[in-house]
Amino acid sequence: MSDNRFILTGLTSMSLALMLTWVVEGITALIYAKEKKYLLFSIWVNAITNPLLNALGLFVVFNFWGQTAWIIYVAIGEIIVLFAEAKLYDAFDRLSGGVLKSKLWYFKLSAIANILSFSAGLLLDKLI
């Protein structure tokens, strides 16, 4: 596959991943938090973390082609994102002047949302 075609395929894949993440994690945030502002927080949080994670993933696949490199990258990347998103939810809550939750609460929100989103992505990948 040519470099340009690989990049176009990667960008398309990244866009679909972001849209799926917004839907799944947004709904999860609404249900878990029971406040509409967390839907907006989820959109912003994932607008920051999802493209970074996926762009770096394209770099890993492009430069270190192979299943093992991808699995290691995903495992490490998702763990980092889990903690980063918990911190971002906390930061957005502070900026909004909202009632602050415990750090564990933000971590649980991030963990549940990421597990569901990652699972939805795997399922969609198998169906396509």
CNS distance restraints for C-alpha pairs under 8 A (distance, minus, plus):
assign (resid   1 and name CA) (resid   5 and name CA) 6.41 0.50 0.50
assign (resid   1 and name CA) (resid   6 and name CA) 6.24 0.50 0.50
assign (resid   2 and name CA) (resid   6 and name CA) 6.11 0.50 0.50
assign (resid   3 and name CA) (resid   7 and name CA) 6.13 0.50 0.50
assign (resid   4 and name CA) (resid   8 and name CA) 6.16 0.50 0.50
assign (resid   5 and name CA) (resid   9 and name CA) 6.05 0.50 0.50
assign (resid   6 and name CA) (resid  10 and name CA) 6.04 0.50 0.50
assign (resid   7 and name CA) (resid  11 and name CA) 6.09 0.50 0.50
assign (resid   8 and name CA) (resid  12 and name CA) 6.15 0.50 0.50
assign (resid   9 and name CA) (resid  13 and name CA) 6.10 0.50 0.50
assign (resid  10 and name CA) (resid  14 and name CA) 6.05 0.50 0.50
assign (resid  10 and name CA) (resid  58 and name CA) 6.65 0.50 0.50
assign (resid  11 and name CA) (resid  15 and name CA) 6.15 0.50 0.50
assign (resid  12 and name CA) (resid  16 and name CA) 6.30 0.50 0.50
assign (resid  13 and name CA) (resid  17 and name CA) 6.09 0.50 0.50
assign (resid  14 and name CA) (resid  18 and name CA) 6.15 0.50 0.50
assign (resid  14 and name CA) (resid  51 and name CA) 6.77 0.50 0.50
assign (resid  14 and name CA) (resid  54 and name CA) 6.12 0.50 0.50
assign (resid  14 and name CA) (resid  55 and name CA) 7.58 0.50 0.50
assign (resid  15 and name CA) (resid  19 and name CA) 6.27 0.50 0.50
assign (resid  16 and name CA) (resid  20 and name CA) 6.13 0.50 0.50
assign (resid  17 and name CA) (resid  21 and name CA) 6.00 0.50 0.50
assign (resid  17 and name CA) (resid  50 and name CA) 7.88 0.50 0.50
assign (resid  17 and name CA) (resid 121 and name CA) 7.20 0.50 0.50
assign (resid  18 and name CA) (resid  22 and name CA) 6.06 0.50 0.50
assign (resid  18 and name CA) (resid  46 and name CA) 7.40 0.50 0.50
assign (resid  18 and name CA) (resid  47 and name CA) 7.51 0.50 0.50
assign (resid  18 and name CA) (resid  50 and name CA) 6.22 0.50 0.50
assign (resid  18 and name CA) (resid  51 and name CA) 7.16 0.50 0.50
assign (resid  19 and name CA) (resid  23 and name CA) 6.35 0.50 0.50
assign (resid  20 and name CA) (resid  24 and name CA) 6.13 0.50 0.50
assign (resid  20 and name CA) (resid 117 and name CA) 7.34 0.50 0.50
assign (resid  20 and name CA) (resid 120 and name CA) 7.88 0.50 0.50
assign (resid  20 and name CA) (resid 121 and name CA) 7.38 0.50 0.50
assign (resid  21 and name CA) (resid  25 and name CA) 5.58 0.50 0.50
assign (resid  21 and name CA) (resid  26 and name CA) 7.65 0.50 0.50
assign (resid  21 and name CA) (resid  46 and name CA) 7.28 0.50 0.50
assign (resid  21 and name CA) (resid  50 and name CA) 7.93 0.50 0.50
assign (resid  21 and name CA) (resid 117 and name CA) 5.61 0.50 0.50
assign (resid  22 and name CA) (resid  26 and name CA) 5.40 0.50 0.50
assign (resid  22 and name CA) (resid  42 and name CA) 7.08 0.50 0.50
assign (resid  22 and name CA) (resid  43 and name CA) 5.83 0.50 0.50
assign (resid  22 and name CA) (resid  46 and name CA) 6.88 0.50 0.50
assign (resid  23 and name CA) (resid  27 and name CA) 6.12 0.50 0.50
assign (resid  24 and name CA) (resid  28 and name CA) 6.14 0.50 0.50
assign (resid  24 and name CA) (resid 113 and name CA) 7.21 0.50 0.50
assign (resid  24 and name CA) (resid 116 and name CA) 6.92 0.50 0.50
assign (resid  24 and name CA) (resid 117 and name CA) 5.54 0.50 0.50
assign (resid  24 and name CA) (resid 120 and name CA) 7.75 0.50 0.50
assign (resid  25 and name CA) (resid  29 and name CA) 5.96 0.50 0.50
assign (resid  25 and name CA) (resid  42 and name CA) 6.52 0.50 0.50
assign (resid  25 and name CA) (resid 113 and name CA) 4.85 0.50 0.50
assign (resid  25 and name CA) (resid 114 and name CA) 6.98 0.50 0.50
assign (resid  25 and name CA) (resid 116 and name CA) 7.42 0.50 0.50
assign (resid  25 and name CA) (resid 117 and name CA) 6.16 0.50 0.50
assign (resid  26 and name CA) (resid  30 and name CA) 6.25 0.50 0.50
assign (resid  26 and name CA) (resid  38 and name CA) 7.50 0.50 0.50
assign (resid  26 and name CA) (resid  39 and name CA) 4.85 0.50 0.50
assign (resid  26 and name CA) (resid  40 and name CA) 7.67 0.50 0.50
assign (resid  26 and name CA) (resid  42 and name CA) 5.46 0.50 0.50
assign (resid  26 and name CA) (resid  43 and name CA) 6.71 0.50 0.50
assign (resid  27 and name CA) (resid  31 and name CA) 6.20 0.50 0.50
assign (resid  27 and name CA) (resid  39 and name CA) 7.04 0.50 0.50
assign (resid  28 and name CA) (resid  32 and name CA) 5.89 0.50 0.50
assign (resid  28 and name CA) (resid 112 and name CA) 7.56 0.50 0.50
assign (resid  28 and name CA) (resid 113 and name CA) 5.69 0.50 0.50
assign (resid  29 and name CA) (resid  33 and name CA) 5.65 0.50 0.50
assign (resid  29 and name CA) (resid  34 and name CA) 7.62 0.50 0.50
assign (resid  29 and name CA) (resid  38 and name CA) 5.61 0.50 0.50
assign (resid  29 and name CA) (resid  39 and name CA) 5.83 0.50 0.50
assign (resid  29 and name CA) (resid  42 and name CA) 6.71 0.50 0.50
assign (resid  29 and name CA) (resid 109 and name CA) 6.78 0.50 0.50
assign (resid  29 and name CA) (resid 113 and name CA) 6.97 0.50 0.50
assign (resid  30 and name CA) (resid  34 and name CA) 5.22 0.50 0.50
assign (resid  30 and name CA) (resid  35 and name CA) 5.90 0.50 0.50
assign (resid  30 and name CA) (resid  36 and name CA) 5.99 0.50 0.50
assign (resid  30 and name CA) (resid  38 and name CA) 6.06 0.50 0.50
assign (resid  30 and name CA) (resid  39 and name CA) 5.64 0.50 0.50
assign (resid  31 and name CA) (resid  35 and name CA) 7.99 0.50 0.50
assign (resid  32 and name CA) (resid 109 and name CA) 6.87 0.50 0.50
assign (resid  33 and name CA) (resid  38 and name CA) 6.70 0.50 0.50
assign (resid  33 and name CA) (resid 109 and name CA) 7.92 0.50 0.50
assign (resid  35 and name CA) (resid  39 and name CA) 7.74 0.50 0.50
assign (resid  36 and name CA) (resid  40 and name CA) 7.14 0.50 0.50
assign (resid  37 and name CA) (resid  41 and name CA) 6.21 0.50 0.50
assign (resid  38 and name CA) (resid  42 and name CA) 5.85 0.50 0.50
assign (resid  39 and name CA) (resid  43 and name CA) 6.39 0.50 0.50
assign (resid  40 and name CA) (resid  44 and name CA) 6.42 0.50 0.50
assign (resid  41 and name CA) (resid  45 and name CA) 5.91 0.50 0.50
assign (resid  41 and name CA) (resid  89 and name CA) 6.57 0.50 0.50
assign (resid  41 and name CA) (resid  92 and name CA) 6.56 0.50 0.50
assign (resid  42 and name CA) (resid  46 and name CA) 5.97 0.50 0.50
assign (resid  42 and name CA) (resid  89 and name CA) 7.74 0.50 0.50
assign (resid  43 and name CA) (resid  47 and name CA) 6.00 0.50 0.50
assign (resid  44 and name CA) (resid  48 and name CA) 6.42 0.50 0.50
assign (resid  45 and name CA) (resid  49 and name CA) 6.34 0.50 0.50
assign (resid  45 and name CA) (resid  85 and name CA) 6.23 0.50 0.50
assign (resid  45 and name CA) (resid  88 and name CA) 6.25 0.50 0.50
assign (resid  45 and name CA) (resid  89 and name CA) 7.02 0.50 0.50
assign (resid  46 and name CA) (resid  50 and name CA) 5.17 0.50 0.50
assign (resid  46 and name CA) (resid  51 and name CA) 7.86 0.50 0.50
assign (resid  46 and name CA) (resid  85 and name CA) 7.84 0.50 0.50
assign (resid  47 and name CA) (resid  51 and name CA) 6.68 0.50 0.50
assign (resid  48 and name CA) (resid  52 and name CA) 6.84 0.50 0.50
assign (resid  49 and name CA) (resid  53 and name CA) 6.10 0.50 0.50
assign (resid  49 and name CA) (resid  81 and name CA) 6.61 0.50 0.50
assign (resid  49 and name CA) (resid  84 and name CA) 7.87 0.50 0.50
assign (resid  49 and name CA) (resid  85 and name CA) 7.38 0.50 0.50
assign (resid  50 and name CA) (resid  54 and name CA) 6.10 0.50 0.50
assign (resid  51 and name CA) (resid  55 and name CA) 5.79 0.50 0.50
assign (resid  52 and name CA) (resid  56 and name CA) 6.10 0.50 0.50
assign (resid  53 and name CA) (resid  57 and name CA) 6.13 0.50 0.50
assign (resid  53 and name CA) (resid  77 and name CA) 6.58 0.50 0.50
assign (resid  53 and name CA) (resid  81 and name CA) 7.79 0.50 0.50
assign (resid  54 and name CA) (resid  58 and name CA) 6.23 0.50 0.50
assign (resid  55 and name CA) (resid  59 and name CA) 6.42 0.50 0.50
assign (resid  56 and name CA) (resid  60 and name CA) 6.27 0.50 0.50
assign (resid  57 and name CA) (resid  61 and name CA) 6.15 0.50 0.50
assign (resid  57 and name CA) (resid  70 and name CA) 7.40 0.50 0.50
assign (resid  57 and name CA) (resid  73 and name CA) 7.05 0.50 0.50
assign (resid  57 and name CA) (resid  74 and name CA) 7.70 0.50 0.50
assign (resid  58 and name CA) (resid  62 and name CA) 5.86 0.50 0.50
assign (resid  59 and name CA) (resid  63 and name CA) 5.93 0.50 0.50
assign (resid  59 and name CA) (resid  64 and name CA) 8.00 0.50 0.50
assign (resid  60 and name CA) (resid  64 and name CA) 5.36 0.50 0.50
assign (resid  60 and name CA) (resid  65 and name CA) 6.99 0.50 0.50
assign (resid  60 and name CA) (resid  69 and name CA) 7.05 0.50 0.50
assign (resid  60 and name CA) (resid  70 and name CA) 6.93 0.50 0.50
assign (resid  60 and name CA) (resid  73 and name CA) 7.48 0.50 0.50
assign (resid  61 and name CA) (resid  65 and name CA) 4.63 0.50 0.50
assign (resid  61 and name CA) (resid  66 and name CA) 6.79 0.50 0.50
assign (resid  61 and name CA) (resid  69 and name CA) 7.39 0.50 0.50
assign (resid  61 and name CA) (resid  70 and name CA) 6.49 0.50 0.50
assign (resid  64 and name CA) (resid  69 and name CA) 6.37 0.50 0.50
assign (resid  65 and name CA) (resid  69 and name CA) 7.00 0.50 0.50
assign (resid  65 and name CA) (resid  70 and name CA) 7.83 0.50 0.50
assign (resid  66 and name CA) (resid  70 and name CA) 6.45 0.50 0.50
assign (resid  67 and name CA) (resid  71 and name CA) 6.13 0.50 0.50
assign (resid  68 and name CA) (resid  72 and name CA) 6.22 0.50 0.50
assign (resid  69 and name CA) (resid  73 and name CA) 6.03 0.50 0.50
assign (resid  70 and name CA) (resid  74 and name CA) 6.06 0.50 0.50
assign (resid  71 and name CA) (resid  75 and name CA) 6.15 0.50 0.50
assign (resid  72 and name CA) (resid  76 and name CA) 6.23 0.50 0.50
assign (resid  73 and name CA) (resid  77 and name CA) 5.71 0.50 0.50
assign (resid  74 and name CA) (resid  78 and name CA) 5.80 0.50 0.50
assign (resid  75 and name CA) (resid  79 and name CA) 6.43 0.50 0.50
assign (resid  76 and name CA) (resid  80 and name CA) 6.32 0.50 0.50
assign (resid  77 and name CA) (resid  81 and name CA) 6.11 0.50 0.50
assign (resid  78 and name CA) (resid  82 and name CA) 6.00 0.50 0.50
assign (resid  79 and name CA) (resid  83 and name CA) 6.66 0.50 0.50
assign (resid  80 and name CA) (resid  84 and name CA) 6.12 0.50 0.50
assign (resid  81 and name CA) (resid  85 and name CA) 5.80 0.50 0.50
assign (resid  82 and name CA) (resid  86 and name CA) 6.38 0.50 0.50
assign (resid  82 and name CA) (resid 107 and name CA) 7.26 0.50 0.50
assign (resid  82 and name CA) (resid 110 and name CA) 5.74 0.50 0.50
assign (resid  82 and name CA) (resid 111 and name CA) 6.07 0.50 0.50
assign (resid  82 and name CA) (resid 114 and name CA) 7.05 0.50 0.50
assign (resid  83 and name CA) (resid  87 and name CA) 6.36 0.50 0.50
assign (resid  83 and name CA) (resid 107 and name CA) 6.82 0.50 0.50
assign (resid  83 and name CA) (resid 110 and name CA) 7.62 0.50 0.50
assign (resid  84 and name CA) (resid  88 and name CA) 6.18 0.50 0.50
assign (resid  85 and name CA) (resid  89 and name CA) 6.07 0.50 0.50
assign (resid  85 and name CA) (resid 107 and name CA) 7.92 0.50 0.50
assign (resid  85 and name CA) (resid 110 and name CA) 6.00 0.50 0.50
assign (resid  86 and name CA) (resid  90 and name CA) 6.32 0.50 0.50
assign (resid  86 and name CA) (resid 103 and name CA) 7.53 0.50 0.50
assign (resid  86 and name CA) (resid 106 and name CA) 4.84 0.50 0.50
assign (resid  86 and name CA) (resid 107 and name CA) 4.86 0.50 0.50
assign (resid  86 and name CA) (resid 109 and name CA) 7.33 0.50 0.50
assign (resid  86 and name CA) (resid 110 and name CA) 5.45 0.50 0.50
assign (resid  87 and name CA) (resid  91 and name CA) 6.14 0.50 0.50
assign (resid  87 and name CA) (resid 106 and name CA) 7.38 0.50 0.50
assign (resid  88 and name CA) (resid  92 and name CA) 6.06 0.50 0.50
assign (resid  89 and name CA) (resid  93 and name CA) 6.11 0.50 0.50
assign (resid  89 and name CA) (resid 106 and name CA) 6.35 0.50 0.50
assign (resid  90 and name CA) (resid  94 and name CA) 6.24 0.50 0.50
assign (resid  90 and name CA) (resid 100 and name CA) 7.39 0.50 0.50
assign (resid  90 and name CA) (resid 101 and name CA) 7.69 0.50 0.50
assign (resid  90 and name CA) (resid 103 and name CA) 7.48 0.50 0.50
assign (resid  90 and name CA) (resid 106 and name CA) 6.49 0.50 0.50
assign (resid  91 and name CA) (resid  95 and name CA) 6.18 0.50 0.50
assign (resid  92 and name CA) (resid  96 and name CA) 6.07 0.50 0.50
assign (resid  93 and name CA) (resid  97 and name CA) 6.35 0.50 0.50
assign (resid  93 and name CA) (resid  98 and name CA) 5.39 0.50 0.50
assign (resid  93 and name CA) (resid  99 and name CA) 7.34 0.50 0.50
assign (resid  93 and name CA) (resid 100 and name CA) 6.38 0.50 0.50
assign (resid  94 and name CA) (resid  98 and name CA) 6.25 0.50 0.50
assign (resid  94 and name CA) (resid 100 and name CA) 6.81 0.50 0.50
assign (resid 101 and name CA) (resid 105 and name CA) 6.06 0.50 0.50
assign (resid 101 and name CA) (resid 106 and name CA) 7.02 0.50 0.50
assign (resid 102 and name CA) (resid 106 and name CA) 6.71 0.50 0.50
assign (resid 103 and name CA) (resid 107 and name CA) 6.20 0.50 0.50
assign (resid 104 and name CA) (resid 108 and name CA) 6.04 0.50 0.50
assign (resid 105 and name CA) (resid 109 and name CA) 6.25 0.50 0.50
assign (resid 106 and name CA) (resid 110 and name CA) 6.16 0.50 0.50
assign (resid 107 and name CA) (resid 111 and name CA) 5.98 0.50 0.50
assign (resid 108 and name CA) (resid 112 and name CA) 5.97 0.50 0.50
assign (resid 109 and name CA) (resid 113 and name CA) 6.02 0.50 0.50
assign (resid 110 and name CA) (resid 114 and name CA) 5.93 0.50 0.50
assign (resid 111 and name CA) (resid 115 and name CA) 6.00 0.50 0.50
assign (resid 112 and name CA) (resid 116 and name CA) 6.19 0.50 0.50
assign (resid 113 and name CA) (resid 117 and name CA) 6.00 0.50 0.50
assign (resid 114 and name CA) (resid 118 and name CA) 5.79 0.50 0.50
assign (resid 115 and name CA) (resid 119 and name CA) 6.01 0.50 0.50
assign (resid 116 and name CA) (resid 120 and name CA) 6.06 0.50 0.50
assign (resid 117 and name CA) (resid 121 and name CA) 6.21 0.50 0.50
assign (resid 118 and name CA) (resid 122 and name CA) 6.29 0.50 0.50
assign (resid 119 and name CA) (resid 123 and name CA) 6.14 0.50 0.50
assign (resid 120 and name CA) (resid 124 and name CA) 6.03 0.50 0.50
assign (resid 121 and name CA) (resid 125 and name CA) 6.03 0.50 0.50
assign (resid 122 and name CA) (resid 126 and name CA) 6.34 0.50 0.50
assign (resid 123 and name CA) (resid 127 and name CA) 6.33 0.50 0.50
assign (resid 124 and name CA) (resid 128 and name CA) 6.20 0.50 0.50
